[in-house]
């Protein structure tokens, strides 16, 4: 999430909102968001309702939920999707910003 915070203004400049969905409960999410001063939206998903909707994988041997990143346009269409194979498999901000630009 530090990566997203670092380039947050670039996402704002592309008229993009970042929403991070995580497995923690509301209290843990709020505490983390406050501590890290994250400028985007955090959505707690402790019962995995959103994760299941977007088919985010959970692998206990790889520390839980694997990263998943989607770019969803204003009409609700997924125009970019990345499912990570490990906790480090996260697309760069440049790759995501390029996907946003091409979706417009």
N, C-alpha and C positions, 0 to 999 in steps of 0.2 A: 504494500500500500504506500510505502514511502516513495516508490517510483511514480505512482499516480499523483501523489501530493506534489512532487517535484515539478511536474509539468502541468499541474491543474489548470493554470491560466491558458495554456495552449488548447486544452479541451473546451474551456469556456469560450475562447475565441472562435471555436468551430461550432458554437451553439449546441454543445454536448453536455449532458449531465452524467456524472459517474454515480453509480449505485453499487455498493459492495454488499454482497450477501454472505453472511457467515454463520457457522453452526452454533455460536455462543448464544446464551440467553440475553434478554434485554439489558439487565443490570451489567453484565460483563461487557456487552457491546458499548453501552453508554460510558462506562469507566474507561475503556480503551480509547474511544473517540475523544473524550475530554483530555486524557493524558497526552495523546499524540496530536491533538489539535487538527484533526482531519477536516478539510473544507468540504468534503462531499458527503453524500448520504450513505448511512450504514443501516442495513436491514438485518436484524437478528432472525435466524431461521433454525431454531433448535430442534424442531421436529422435521426438518428437511423438506418442507412442503414446496418451497421455491426450487431448491436443488433438484428434487425429483421431477418437477415440471420441466426443467431444462436438461434433464438427464445427466446431471453432474455425478461423476463416479466417486464412490467412496471405497478406499482400499486401506484396511486397517494396518497392513504391513508397510504402508507408505504414509503413515501418520494421519489417516482420515480422508477428508475430502481432497480430491485432486483439483488443481486450479481449472477453472472454466471461465472464459471471457466471451461475451457476446456484445456486438454492436446492434442495437435495435433502433430502426428509424422511427420517425414520428408517426408513421402509419402502423407501427407494431410489427414490421417485418424484420426478421433477423438477417442482416446483410453481411455479417462477419461472425465467425464462430471459431473458437480455439479451445480444445479440451487438452489439458496438460497430461503428460505421462508421468510426471514427478512434481514434487513441490517447487522445484526450480524451473519448471517448464512453463514460463510465462512470457507472452509476446512483449516485445519492446514497445514503449510508448510511441515511437516513430511508426512502427508497423500498425498499431491501432489507429493512430491519427491518419495514416495513409488510407486505411480502410474506411474511415469516416469521410474523408475527402472524396473517395471514389463512390461512396453511396449517395452523395448529393446530386 
